[in-house]
Amino acid sequence: MVLDPEIAMIRLGYGLSPDSPQAVDADLLLASVATARPDADAIRMADIDARRQVENDLAAAARKPGSDKPTQRKSARMRRETIWMAQHAFQVRVARAVADPVGFGERLVQFWSDHFTVAGGNRFQSLIAAAHVDEAIRPHLGGRFSDLMFAAETHPRMLTYLNQSGSVGPNSAIARRRKDDDLGLNENLAREMIELHSLGVGGDYTQRDVRQLARLLTGLSYRAGQDRAFRPAMAEPGADTVLGVTYGGNGQASLNDIRAVIDDLAMHPDTARHLARKLAVHFVSDDPPADLIDRLAQTYRQADGDLSVVYVALAEAPELAAGFRQKARQPFDFVVAALRALGMRGGDLRQLDRRDSNGRLLRPLQTMGQRWAMPRGPDGWPESAESWITPQGLAARIDWSMRHPAKLLGDLPDPRDFLRTALGSTASQSLQWAVPKAESPREGVAIVLASADFNRR
């Protein structure tokens, strides 16, 4: 099925650009998903752990009595470089979203990263959060949801973000040896796995299911310098029953039991509906039609959780066109869409120096209300338009539109040409009337970027 290219690019991707394809179909959308796999700039845990060890060794040497100034300077420089690596990972996210001709794959990276929310923090937490995207999210965008869920739940950043590494079975070997240390279960990961990542808050489960899943997850841990690990000595012995299915109890707890429960959670009917609704809310409307949710959930179940089949059903849904401009662009979406419309190149964005990256991309997002890698909680960023279309947020978008395009691009395009590039045939009559009357290219471009037409998709 050939889709309306403007609707597809604006609603499923990050907006129109001078390089927008003239025709969009399901094959092109799925090719975009494949293109969103990890690239040469991917952040990986093995590299992070190696860097942490070198940084720790340097810091120890710098603290020794009588250490020389060059050693101390080298230690401080390496710490600064680690901070910059996390910021550069943000630049790469922006550059890839700008460079993809369709943008659907990068939108899905953003969607699933938010579904399986983790946060940054200190320099290594921020790097590991970037690795979560590159190692858990990107490789599984077009496969089965169960594979994506397993990779996301067991990644070191999810385990540390939700304090799973400190969850110890009350009757485990470690708890018995360390009776005075007050070790015990932490239910955070188990709760989010059920409430946020699979069945949803309204799903058919009980507190006992959460508790039993938390018991099953004991042993799943991460320690700096070690690969993802399952520690049997931390695991609660015995069988655990989650949603009526029993796991473990064969005398030796293992990662296979956790894989099995995730497979079952992924194929639960409530999970199909929860994911269908989240996709519909993100791509179509804050209050999506029930028929669309039903069709996407049915597609998910019939495809055995194959996400690529669900994506095609979403792209071909008539509600996508019927609900045009019912969604507000989040700040990251807005900035990327603006850069695409301006004709920025991904390679140029990757090469921005630290000052421009901070001043023109990172800090403006925070001013618009979306501090990068720091969502407000494990449920991720809000979807509702009311969360983003606020007086302060709009003022920040207008300010960015007036100040930064010329600094990033140099010579600005003719506003009349820019209107056609940015919005195609979807521009409203009022905007078509206003843009040619702008007193300068700077004002004309800002009128387009600050318009309701551009800030909604």
FENJO-V572066 format. One record per pair of residues at least 24 apart in sequence whose ideal C-beta (glycine too) atoms are under 7 Angstrom apart, sorted by the first residue. I is the first residue (numbers start at 0). GAP is how many residues later the second one is. D is the distance in Angstrom with one decimal. If there is no record, write none. Layout:
# FENJO-V572066
<<I:GAP:D> <I:GAP:D>>
This chain:
# FENJO-V572066
<<0:24:6.4> <0:25:6.3> <0:315:5.3> <2:312:6.2> <3:317:6.4> <5:418:4.4> <5:419:6.4> <5:420:5.8> <6:313:6.3> <6:314:5.1> <6:317:6.4> <7:307:6.8> <8:93:6.8> <8:94:6.8> <9:447:5.0> <10:272:6.3> <10:309:5.6> <10:313:7.0> <10:446:5.5> <11:92:4.8> <11:95:6.5> <11:271:6.4> <11:303:6.1> <12:89:5.2> <12:90:3.0> <12:91:5.2> <12:94:6.0> <13:83:5.2> <13:89:3.9> <13:92:6.5> <13:93:6.3> <13:319:6.5> <13:322:4.7> <13:323:5.2> <13:326:5.8> <14:322:3.5> <14:325:5.3> <14:326:6.1> <15:325:6.2> <15:405:6.3> <15:406:6.0> <15:407:6.9> <15:408:5.7> <16:323:4.0> <16:324:6.1> <16:326:6.7> <17:325:4.8> <17:403:5.7> <18:82:5.6> <20:80:5.8> <20:81:6.8> <23:78:6.7> <25:286:4.7> <25:289:6.2> <27:74:5.9> <28:73:6.4> <28:75:4.9> <28:282:6.5> <28:286:5.5> <29:112:6.7> <29:278:5.8> <29:281:7.0> <31:68:5.9> <31:70:4.1> <31:71:6.8> <31:72:4.3> <31:73:4.2> <32:71:6.4> <32:72:4.4> <32:75:6.3> <32:108:5.2> <32:109:4.5> <32:275:6.8> <32:278:6.8> <33:108:6.3> <34:65:6.1> <34:70:5.4> <35:69:3.0> <35:70:5.6> <35:72:6.7> <35:73:5.5> <35:102:6.0> <35:105:5.7> <36:101:5.4> <36:102:6.2> <37:96:4.9> <37:100:4.9> <37:101:6.4> <40:51:4.8> <41:92:4.0> <42:46:5.5> <42:84:6.1> <42:87:4.3> <42:88:4.4> <42:91:5.1> <43:87:6.0> <43:90:6.8> <43:91:6.3> <44:86:5.3> <44:90:6.6> <44:111:6.0> <47:76:6.7> <47:79:5.2> <47:80:6.1> <47:83:6.1> <48:175:6.4> <48:176:5.1> <50:31:6.6> <51:72:6.0> <51:172:5.9> <51:173:6.9> <52:172:6.2> <54:24:6.6> <54:27:6.6> <78:44:6.9> <81:41:4.5> <81:42:7.0> <81:45:6.8> <82:40:4.7> <83:270:6.2> <84:42:6.0> <85:34:6.8> <85:37:6.2> <85:40:3.8> <85:41:4.9> <85:44:6.1> <86:267:7.0> <86:270:6.2> <86:275:6.7> <88:41:3.8> <89:272:6.4> <89:282:5.5> <90:258:6.2> <90:259:6.0> <90:261:6.2> <90:266:5.4> <91:258:6.3> <93:242:6.2> <93:255:5.6> <93:267:6.1> <94:251:4.0> <94:254:4.0> <94:255:4.6> <95:250:6.4> <96:239:4.5> <97:238:5.9> <97:241:4.9> <97:242:5.3> <97:246:5.7> <97:248:5.2> <97:251:6.0> <98:247:2.9> <104:36:6.4> <107:33:5.3> <108:24:6.6> <108:28:6.0> <108:29:6.2> <108:32:6.8> <109:222:6.9> <110:171:5.5> <111:25:5.1> <111:29:6.8> <111:36:6.7> <112:24:5.4> <113:266:4.0> <113:267:5.7> <114:82:6.8> <114:163:6.6> <114:265:6.8> <115:36:3.9> <115:42:6.9> <115:81:6.2> <116:258:5.4> <116:261:5.2> <116:262:6.8> <116:263:4.1> <117:39:4.6> <117:40:5.7> <117:43:4.4> <118:42:6.1> <118:254:6.3> <118:255:5.5> <118:256:6.1> <119:253:3.6> <119:254:6.0> <125:247:6.0> <127:28:5.8> <127:29:4.4> <128:28:5.2> <128:244:5.5> <130:26:6.8> <131:25:4.2> <131:26:6.7> <141:165:6.2> <141:166:4.6> <142:164:6.5> <143:160:6.9> <143:161:4.7> <143:162:5.7> <143:163:7.0> <144:121:5.0> <144:130:6.9> <144:160:4.3> <144:162:5.8> <145:116:6.0> <145:117:4.9> <145:120:3.7> <145:159:5.7> <148:48:6.3> <148:49:7.0> <148:113:5.3> <148:117:5.4> <149:109:5.9> <149:112:4.9> <152:36:7.0> <152:40:6.0> <152:109:6.5> <153:66:6.4> <153:74:6.0> <155:66:4.0> <155:72:6.3> <158:61:6.5> <158:62:6.5> <158:63:4.6> <159:62:6.1> <161:26:4.0> <161:27:4.4> <161:30:6.2> <161:216:6.9> <162:25:5.4> <163:24:6.8> <163:25:4.3> <163:53:6.5> <163:56:5.9> <164:56:4.6> <164:57:5.3> <166:47:6.7> <166:50:6.6> <166:51:5.3> <167:50:6.1> <167:66:5.0> <168:46:6.5> <168:49:4.1> <168:65:6.4> <168:66:5.4> <168:67:2.8> <168:68:6.9> <169:66:6.7> <170:65:6.0> <170:66:5.9> <171:46:6.5> <171:61:6.3> <171:62:5.4> <171:63:5.8> <171:64:5.7> <171:65:6.9> <172:60:4.3> <173:59:5.0> <173:60:5.3> <184:29:4.9> <184:30:6.6> <184:33:6.7> <186:24:6.7> <186:27:4.4> <188:28:5.8> <189:24:3.9> <189:27:5.8> <191:186:5.3> <192:72:6.8> <195:182:6.3> <195:183:5.8> <197:67:4.1> <197:68:6.5> <197:70:6.5> <197:73:4.4> <197:76:6.9> <198:66:7.0> <198:69:5.8> <198:71:4.1> <198:72:5.6> <198:75:6.1> <199:70:6.1> <199:74:3.4> <202:67:3.9> <202:71:6.8> <203:66:5.8> <204:38:6.2> <208:33:5.3> <208:34:5.6> <211:28:4.5> <211:29:5.5> <211:30:5.0> <212:29:4.9> <212:48:6.7> <214:25:4.8> <215:24:4.3> <215:26:6.7> <215:31:5.7> <215:32:6.3> <215:41:6.0> <215:42:6.5> <215:45:6.1> <216:41:6.3> <218:34:5.4> <219:38:6.2> <229:24:6.6> <229:25:4.4> <265:39:5.5> <266:38:5.9> <268:32:6.9> <271:25:4.3> <271:28:4.3> <271:29:5.0> <272:24:4.5> <274:25:6.4> <275:24:6.2> <278:35:5.9> <280:102:5.3> <281:101:6.2> <282:31:6.2> <283:35:5.4> <283:36:6.1> <283:39:4.9> <284:38:4.5> <284:41:4.4> <284:42:6.7> <285:40:7.0> <285:97:6.1> <285:98:5.2> <285:99:6.3> <288:30:5.5> <291:25:5.6> <291:27:4.7> <324:131:4.1> <324:132:6.6> <326:129:6.4> <326:130:5.2> <327:57:3.8> <327:60:4.8> <327:61:5.2> <327:127:6.4> <327:128:5.7> <328:126:5.5> <328:127:6.7> <328:128:5.7> <329:40:6.1> <329:51:6.4> <329:58:5.8> <330:34:4.9> <330:37:3.7> <330:38:6.2> <330:39:4.0> <331:33:6.2> <331:38:6.0> <333:63:6.2> <333:121:6.4> <334:26:6.5> <334:29:6.9> <334:30:6.5> <337:111:5.3> <340:77:6.9> <340:80:5.6> <340:81:3.8> <341:63:5.7> <341:67:5.5> <343:64:6.5> <343:65:6.8> <359:44:4.9> <359:47:6.4> <359:48:6.0> <363:32:6.6> <363:36:4.9> <366:29:4.2> <367:25:5.2> <367:28:4.4> <367:29:6.0> <368:24:4.9> <396:53:6.1> <396:58:6.8> <397:48:6.9> <397:52:4.6> <400:45:4.1> <400:48:3.8> <400:49:4.9> <401:40:6.8> <401:44:4.7> <404:40:5.5> <405:36:5.8> <411:29:4.1> <411:30:6.3> <411:33:5.4> <413:27:6.7> <414:26:5.9> <414:29:2.4> <414:30:5.7> <414:33:6.7> <417:26:7.0> <417:27:5.5> <417:30:5.9> <418:29:5.4> <421:26:5.4> <421:32:6.3> <422:30:5.7> <422:31:6.6> <425:27:6.9> <426:26:5.8> <427:25:5.4>>
